[in-house]
Amino acid sequence: MKKNEISILGSGLIGSLLSIYMKKRGLDVNVYEKRPDNRKGQYQEEGRSINMALSDRGWNALEKAGLKEKVLTLTIPMYGRKIHDEHGKTSFIPYGKEGQAIYSISRGRFNQLLVDEAEKLGVNMFFGHKVEDVDLRTNELTITDANGSQEKIFSNVIIGSDGAYSALRNAMLKQVRFNYKQEYITHGYKELSIPPTEDGEFAMDPNALHIWPRGSFMLIALPNPNKSFTCTLFLPFDGERVCFENIRDEKDVTSIFETYFDDAYKIMPNLKEEYFKNPTSALINIECYPWMLKSALLIGDASHAMVPFYGQGMNCGFEDCFILDELVEKFGTNAWELVFAKFQKKRKKDTDAICQLAMENFEEMRNEVSDPKFLIRKKIEAKLHSLYPKDWIPLYTMVTFSNMPYSEAYAQGKLQEKIMDKVMSSPLISQNWDKLDYEDILYQMDKAKAV
């Protein structure tokens, strides 16, 4: 029987980065991925896979792995949200202070780079290898390769970074006292694209995340280096007038887009073909605990899959890798049970917080951002942050442009939300927002903290 020092299940973004961290610790690392190697054959062009938004937590983890500069060349900075109303007018809401940005990157290109870097270091990548079973009593993996041959592999350490439908988590589900909850939200998504113009340029501002908020549904678009945009349409599966169930033919697609996303429709020549070619996918939120059993651990989406509405799924997973590596550095590579126990204790409350924030942000993105008062609220918060940078930090800034634990950001954000709700309740706020007593708002915040 083959014996491995450490086996990582899944070669996605989290698994690949984690393999780099573990290899740099001098470990013998083997990665098993059920899908074929996407670096071979013709790779899908950008605009055909979900784009990711890299922010500070992700960059922090990449920098520690020595990959920041290489990854930066694949990204495009987005300095804020560009909101498109139903008449084609746009308004811009900055994400943070001037110069602060999140970075659009194609998942496929990014994954290729991480796999390449892992292999350069000597990580053993096994594509087309499906994990059929994990025996957690003996730490044995049953794996079927691309030819259908099956083998059993013993591994000292097993880490499941194999996503929302994790094979390792399925094995843990059979254990006593393993808590598990999954929730599919009412909405699904479909990938679409906006190609470059005839002149080969971006069809819209490339340095913004574009949102068409329409109450119970929305469209978003992120830029690609090849001057296209990757678009994602979020609709209810059913039960609403505008839902996936009610779009049955090209006429329905045209009608929906001309009615609700007309400015986007005019620059989407491949819309009807893409709509019926690309799958409609579900969105899932997963919570489970414990994440470990002896020397086996769940990480990333395998332990805390979240909906994509705060742009933190990948960044959170990368932060998992960063924190796990810190613990390995502190306790060594001969104390895995201790490392894993410390990891889950430190991390669980933070991943619970960001999963909750992601659910809450869906409401904001599809509905509130189109409200003129939302823009005023953001301006007031930005002013407070500029006047009192250490005392009032907008929630989005805490989550996206800092490494503050998610749970602390969540708690602070809820306090600030209460204060801002009071401020915004004034009937004259739209006229008088720039004449507010900002010192008094801060005083109210300090009082709320004291309670």
TITORMI-873528 format. One record per residue (C-alpha): residue number from 1; residue in one letter; x, y, z. Coordinates in pm, whole numbers. Each point is the difference from the previous one (the first is absolute). Layout:
<nodes>
NUM / a / X / Y / Z
...
</nodes>
This chain:
<nodes>
1 / m / 0 / 0 / 0
2 / k / 121 / 348 / -90
3 / k / 77 / 225 / 299
4 / n / -23 / 379 / -10
5 / e / 122 / 254 / 250
6 / i / -278 / 248 / -81
7 / s / -293 / -36 / -242
8 / i / -201 / 303 / -113
9 / l / -336 / -68 / -163
10 / g / -82 / 251 / -274
11 / s / 233 / 208 / -218
12 / g / -220 / 311 / -11
13 / l / 122 / 340 / 114
14 / i / 10 / -91 / 371
15 / g / 148 / -347 / -45
16 / s / 271 / 125 / -236
17 / l / 105 / 287 / 228
18 / l / -6 / -228 / 304
19 / s / 222 / -253 / -180
20 / i / 254 / 279 / -61
21 / y / -1 / 96 / 369
22 / m / 40 / -362 / 113
23 / k / 275 / -75 / -253
24 / k / 191 / 305 / 122
25 / r / -16 / -158 / 348
26 / g / 206 / -288 / -139
27 / l / -289 / -247 / -22
28 / d / -63 / -262 / -267
29 / v / -329 / 123 / -149
30 / n / -239 / -190 / -229
31 / v / -309 / 167 / -147
32 / y / -294 / -202 / -139
33 / e / -241 / 166 / -243
34 / k / -295 / -179 / -163
35 / r / -9 / 236 / -300
36 / p / 250 / -14 / -288
37 / d / 293 / 243 / -13
38 / n / -148 / 321 / -146
39 / r / 345 / 110 / -120
40 / k / -14 / -266 / -273
41 / g / -199 / 41 / -320
42 / q / -187 / 316 / -82
43 / y / -68 / 208 / 306
44 / q / -328 / 192 / 23
45 / e / 41 / 366 / -79
46 / e / -54 / 257 / 271
47 / g / -360 / 104 / 29
48 / r / -110 / -364 / 25
49 / s / 78 / -66 / 366
50 / i / -97 / 181 / 319
51 / n / 237 / 284 / 73
52 / m / 141 / 43 / 347
53 / a / 64 / 324 / 188
54 / l / 332 / -1 / 184
55 / s / 19 / 225 / 306
56 / d / 239 / 54 / 292
57 / r / -39 / -338 / 171
58 / g / 68 / -183 / -325
59 / w / 298 / 220 / -87
60 / n / 139 / -52 / 350
61 / a / 0 / -379 / -49
62 / l / 147 / 24 / -352
63 / e / 276 / 233 / 119
64 / k / 103 / -245 / 273
65 / a / 24 / -271 / -268
66 / g / 216 / 230 / -217
67 / l / -261 / 22 / -278
68 / k / -137 / 353 / 23
69 / e / 190 / 148 / -296
70 / k / -75 / -293 / -232
71 / v / -372 / 10 / 80
72 / l / -22 / 379 / -30
73 / t / 68 / -22 / -376
74 / l / -326 / -198 / -44
75 / t / -221 / 255 / 177
76 / i / -194 / 319 / -68
77 / p / -67 / 241 / 289
78 / m / -363 / 96 / 71
79 / y / -27 / 316 / 211
80 / g / -372 / -15 / 69
81 / r / -347 / -108 / -106
82 / k / -152 / 156 / -311
83 / i / -377 / -17 / 40
84 / h / -213 / -12 / -320
85 / d / -363 / 109 / 35
86 / e / -279 / -113 / -233
87 / h / 47 / 306 / -222
88 / g / 372 / -69 / -57
89 / k / 122 / 274 / 236
90 / t / 292 / -92 / 226
91 / s / 125 / 108 / 341
92 / f / 333 / -93 / 158
93 / i / 48 / -109 / 362
94 / p / 368 / -31 / 101
95 / y / 97 / -314 / 192
96 / g / 233 / 181 / 237
97 / k / 234 / 295 / 11
98 / e / 159 / 130 / -319
99 / g / 228 / -263 / -148
100 / q / -159 / -293 / 183
101 / a / -122 / -272 / -235
102 / i / -104 / -361 / -25
103 / y / 151 / -192 / -291
104 / s / -186 / -194 / -267
105 / i / 169 / -325 / -103
106 / s / -110 / -296 / -211
107 / r / -34 / -314 / 213
108 / g / 140 / -224 / -276
109 / r / 314 / 202 / -73
110 / f / 63 / 45 / 372
111 / n / -36 / -371 / 70
112 / q / 244 / -86 / -280
113 / l / 262 / 233 / 146
114 / l / -33 / -151 / 350
115 / v / 22 / -359 / -132
116 / d / 308 / 93 / -205
117 / e / 167 / 153 / 306
118 / a / -87 / -303 / 215
119 / e / 150 / -240 / -253
120 / k / 317 / 211 / -28
121 / l / 49 / -46 / 375
122 / g / -41 / -377 / -32
123 / v / -365 / -50 / 100
124 / n / -136 / -321 / -159
125 / m / -321 / 80 / -189
126 / f / -231 / -290 / -93
127 / f / -275 / 113 / -240
128 / g / -288 / -227 / -97
129 / h / 28 / -167 / 341
130 / k / -335 / -24 / 178
131 / v / -12 / -58 / 376
132 / e / -265 / -270 / 38
133 / d / 29 / -41 / 375
134 / v / 198 / 113 / 304
135 / d / 39 / -244 / 290
136 / l / 58 / 231 / 295
137 / r / 83 / -288 / 238
138 / t / 301 / -103 / -207
139 / n / 67 / 326 / -197
140 / e / -36 / -190 / -327
141 / l / -118 / 155 / -326
142 / t / -171 / -210 / -267
143 / i / 77 / 167 / -334
144 / t / -106 / -79 / -358
145 / d / 228 / 135 / -275
146 / a / -93 / 116 / -351
147 / n / 36 / -359 / -134
148 / g / -242 / -139 / 256
149 / s / 269 / -169 / 209
150 / q / -53 / 17 / 374
151 / e / 256 / 9 / 278
152 / k / 15 / 57 / 375
153 / i / 242 / 260 / 134
154 / f / 98 / 51 / 363
155 / s / 71 / 360 / 97
156 / n / 139 / 141 / 325
157 / v / -201 / 318 / -56
158 / i / -312 / 60 / -215
159 / i / -127 / 350 / -76
160 / g / -327 / 43 / -187
161 / s / -1 / 315 / -212
162 / d / -241 / -167 / -240
163 / g / -276 / 259 / 12
164 / a / -368 / 6 / 87
165 / y / -49 / -367 / -95
166 / s / 307 / -126 / 191
167 / a / 82 / -373 / 8
168 / l / 178 / 41 / 333
169 / r / -300 / 177 / 152
170 / n / -226 / -281 / -123
171 / a / 223 / -242 / 192
172 / m / -19 / 221 / 310
173 / l / -380 / 5 / -26
174 / k / 6 / -369 / 97
175 / q / 174 / 83 / 326
176 / v / -178 / 49 / 331
177 / r / -89 / 360 / 98
178 / f / 86 / 168 / -330
179 / n / -223 / 305 / -49
180 / y / -92 / 84 / -358
181 / k / -234 / 252 / -160
182 / q / -38 / 91 / -366
183 / e / -234 / 255 / -151
184 / y / -69 / 72 / -365
185 / i / -122 / 355 / -49
186 / t / -302 / 77 / -219
187 / h / 221 / 148 / -274
188 / g / 228 / -158 / -255
189 / y / 250 / 150 / -241
190 / k / 100 / -17 / -365
191 / e / 325 / 113 / -157
192 / l / -15 / 240 / -297
193 / s / 249 / 241 / -158
194 / i / 53 / 340 / -159
195 / p / 267 / -22 / -272
196 / p / 247 / 278 / -92
197 / t / -128 / 268 / -240
198 / e / 76 / -17 / -372
199 / d / 303 / 219 / 75
200 / g / 124 / -261 / 249
201 / e / -70 / 216 / 304
202 / f / -205 / -44 / 318
203 / a / -371 / 66 / -62
204 / m / -33 / 160 / 349
205 / d / 220 / 143 / 274
206 / p / 244 / -285 / 78
207 / n / 93 / 125 / 347
208 / a / -335 / -65 / 166
209 / l / -223 / -290 / 94
210 / h / -319 / 66 / -197
211 / i / -337 / -77 / 164
212 / w / -352 / 14 / -145
213 / p / -210 / -33 / 322
214 / r / -366 / -77 / -64
215 / g / -152 / -94 / 337
216 / s / -47 / -377 / -8
217 / f / 272 / -53 / -265
218 / m / 315 / 159 / -142
219 / l / 278 / -14 / -257
220 / i / 368 / 64 / 79
221 / a / 307 / 34 / -223
222 / l / 376 / -22 / 75
223 / p / 281 / 93 / -243
224 / n / 253 / -235 / -160
225 / p / 350 / 78 / -135
226 / n / -116 / -88 / -355
227 / k / -240 / 301 / 16
228 / s / -312 / -212 / 48
229 / f / -226 / -12 / 307
230 / t / -119 / -309 / 181
231 / c / -366 / 51 / 90
232 / t / -207 / -192 / 251
233 / l / -379 / 3 / -6
234 / f / -160 / -73 / 340
235 / l / -369 / -93 / -19
236 / p / -245 / -196 / 217
237 / f / -43 / -354 / -130
238 / d / -379 / 34 / 15
239 / g / -290 / 171 / 175
240 / e / 58 / 350 / -145
241 / r / -105 / 159 / -326
242 / v / 366 / 40 / -95
243 / c / 160 / -338 / 76
244 / f / 193 / -273 / -178
245 / e / -310 / -218 / -28
246 / n / -179 / 266 / -207
247 / i / 280 / 49 / -255
248 / r / -72 / -270 / -255
249 / d / 114 / 135 / -336
250 / e / 203 / 275 / -168
251 / k / -300 / 231 / -4
252 / d / -23 / -22 / 382
253 / v / 373 / 78 / 37
254 / t / -30 / 303 / -229
255 / s / -308 / 126 / 180
256 / i / 160 / -24 / 349
257 / f / 327 / 163 / -105
258 / e / -158 / 278 / -206
259 / t / -235 / 80 / 289
260 / y / 240 / -16 / 295
261 / f / 359 / 11 / -131
262 / d / -33 / 190 / -328
263 / d / 342 / 172 / 8
264 / a / 166 / -338 / 63
265 / y / -215 / -173 / -262
266 / k / 130 / 238 / -270
267 / i / 359 / -116 / 58
268 / m / -73 / -375 / 40
269 / p / -9 / -137 / -357
270 / n / 40 / -361 / 116
271 / l / -266 / 19 / 271
272 / k / -262 / -237 / -141
273 / e / 254 / -265 / -102
274 / e / 179 / 17 / 339
275 / y / -322 / 1 / 199
276 / f / -109 / -339 / -131
277 / k / 349 / -149 / -24
278 / n / 121 / 83 / 352
279 / p / -143 / -190 / 298
280 / t / -217 / 150 / 272
281 / s / 180 / -67 / 328
282 / a / -114 / -5 / 363
283 / l / 142 / 197 / 293
284 / i / 65 / -177 / 329
285 / n / 93 / 95 / 354
286 / i / 164 / -271 / 214
287 / e / 78 / -12 / 371
288 / c / 153 / -298 / 177
289 / y / 198 / -85 / 313
290 / p / 240 / -139 / 104
291 / w / 226 / 52 / -300
292 / m / 251 / -261 / 115
293 / l / 30 / -358 / 110
294 / k / 346 / -99 / 125
295 / s / 236 / 84 / -289
296 / a / -270 / 84 / -258
297 / l / -124 / 358 / -57
298 / l / -258 / 184 / -211
299 / i / 98 / 342 / -136
300 / g / -147 / 265 / -232
301 / d / -340 / -71 / -156
302 / a / 10 / -358 / 131
303 / s / -51 / 142 / 350
304 / h / -179 / 330 / -67
305 / a / -138 / 47 / -354
306 / m / -166 / 340 / -33
307 / v / -208 / 185 / -257
308 / p / 214 / 237 / -213
309 / f / -152 / 335 / 98
310 / y / 282 / 141 / 211
311 / g / 276 / -112 / -236
312 / q / 173 / -176 / 290
313 / g / -27 / -374 / -75
314 / m / 345 / -28 / -156
315 / n / 153 / 265 / 227
316 / c / -134 / -181 / 306
317 / g / 136 / -332 / -128
318 / f / 341 / 158 / -62
319 / e / -6 / 144 / 352
320 / d / -72 / -356 / 124
321 / c / 326 / -109 / -169
322 / f / 191 / 293 / 150
323 / i / -124 / -68 / 355
324 / l / 53 / -377 / -26
325 / d / 357 / 61 / -117
326 / e / 61 / 233 / 296
327 / l / -110 / -277 / 235
328 / v / 222 / -257 / -176
329 / e / 288 / 245 / 38
330 / k / -75 / 35 / 372
331 / f / -64 / -364 / 95
332 / g / 196 / -190 / -268
333 / t / -88 / -279 / -242
334 / n / -19 / -273 / 265
335 / a / -298 / 143 / 189
336 / w / -280 / -9 / -258
337 / e / -285 / -70 / 243
338 / l / 102 / 299 / 210
339 / v / 42 / 221 / -310
340 / f / -341 / -103 / -137
341 / a / -174 / 45 / 336
342 / k / 149 / 350 / 41
343 / f / -93 / 82 / -361
344 / q / -369 / -86 / 26
345 / k / -36 / 169 / 339
346 / k / 159 / 322 / -131
347 / r / -180 / 2 / -334
348 / k / -357 / -124 / 47
349 / k / -153 / 320 / 144
350 / d / 160 / 204 / -280
351 / t / -125 / -220 / -283
352 / d / -349 / -2 / 157
353 / a / 11 / 382 / -3
354 / i / 106 / 36 / -364
355 / c / -257 / -261 / -115
356 / q / -269 / 206 / 173
357 / l / 131 / 325 / -152
358 / a / -2 / -156 / -347
359 / m / -368 / -90 / 38
360 / e / -86 / 349 / 126
361 / n / 195 / 172 / -277
362 / f / -215 / -168 / -264
363 / e / -292 / 216 / 113
364 / e / 217 / 312 / -18
365 / m / 138 / -75 / -349
366 / r / -327 / -86 / -171
367 / n / -220 / 257 / 170
368 / e / 147 / 270 / 225
369 / v / 283 / 123 / -227
370 / s / -261 / 146 / -237
371 / d / -151 / 214 / 280
372 / p / 129 / 364 / -9
373 / k / 14 / -8 / 380
374 / f / 248 / -289 / -16
375 / l / 247 / 227 / -181
376 / i / -47 / 268 / 267
377 / r / 53 / -258 / 274
378 / k / 328 / -108 / -161
379 / k / 112 / 364 / -30
380 / i / -71 / 62 / 370
381 / e / 197 / -310 / 97
382 / a / 289 / 101 / -226
383 / k / 4 / 346 / 161
384 / l / 0 / -152 / 349
385 / h / 287 / -228 / -101
386 / s / 202 / 294 / -139
387 / l / -59 / 208 / 317
388 / y / 50 / -284 / 248
389 / p / 196 / -271 / -187
390 / k / 61 / -216 / 308
391 / d / -338 / 43 / 166
392 / w / -240 / -48 / -291
393 / i / 94 / -256 / -263
394 / p / -275 / -95 / -250
395 / l / -91 / -370 / 15
396 / y / 103 / -57 / -362
397 / t / 342 / 149 / 75
398 / m / 46 / -222 / 307
399 / v / -87 / -311 / -201
400 / t / 173 / 84 / -327
401 / f / 292 / 230 / 76
402 / s / 124 / -137 / 332
403 / n / 90 / -328 / 169
404 / m / -228 / 66 / 298
405 / p / -170 / -328 / 103
406 / y / -333 / -28 / -181
407 / s / -187 / -48 / 328
408 / e / 137 / 328 / 139
409 / a / -87 / 182 / -324
410 / y / -352 / -146 / 15
411 / a / -59 / 110 / 359
412 / q / 140 / 349 / -63
413 / g / -203 / 27 / -319
414 / k / -326 / -83 / 182
415 / l / 65 / 278 / 254
416 / q / 71 / 250 / -276
417 / e / -308 / -115 / -191
418 / k / -222 / 89 / 299
419 / i / 152 / 348 / 24
420 / m / -32 / 56 / -376
421 / d / -363 / -117 / 0
422 / k / -74 / 279 / 252
423 / v / 190 / 257 / -208
424 / m / -179 / -105 / -321
425 / s / -344 / 13 / 167
426 / s / 5 / 380 / -10
427 / p / -258 / 116 / -260
428 / l / 240 / 273 / -118
429 / i / 309 / -217 / -30
430 / s / 11 / 25 / -381
431 / q / 33 / 380 / 20
432 / n / 209 / 33 / 316
433 / w / 235 / -300 / 3
434 / d / 312 / 215 / -57
435 / k / -92 / 225 / 298
436 / l / -20 / -279 / 258
437 / d / 170 / 19 / 338
438 / y / 253 / -277 / -65
439 / e / 148 / 32 / 347
440 / d / -341 / -78 / 149
441 / i / -35 / -310 / -222
442 / l / 333 / -124 / 134
443 / y / -115 / 76 / 356
444 / q / -313 / -214 / -61
445 / m / 228 / -278 / -125
446 / d / 217 / 16 / 313
447 / k / -315 / -16 / 217
448 / a / -123 / -306 / -190
449 / k / 337 / -172 / 45
450 / a / -6 / 68 / 373
451 / v / -337 / -174 / 29
</nodes>
